[in-house]
Amino acid sequence: MENLNKALFLLVVGMLTVFVILMLVVAVGNLIILFTNRFLPPPDDAEKGKHIDPKKLAVIVAAVDIVTKGKGKIANIEKIGTQNK
């Protein structure tokens, strides 16, 4: 019986430790996001005036239509991941 009590105690301590560490990760992530949004300026939108190629737009619309079975709607198309500076 003593082994079972020790095992349950270790289980609870381990689960609480994981929970606390995950909460710290979430809190630090939210603080980083808050800091970034408050103090760093947003990137310039140099490509706002450019339009997307109609063929690419048709492919994107068709892919969204197939994947969502006609229920999806495209609200905005933005290029992400690369910036030319």
Secondary structure, DSSP 8 states (H G I E B T S, - for coil): -HHHHHHHHHHHHHHHHHHHHHHHHHHHHHHHHHHHHHHS-----TTTT----HHHHHHHHHHHHHHTTT----------S----
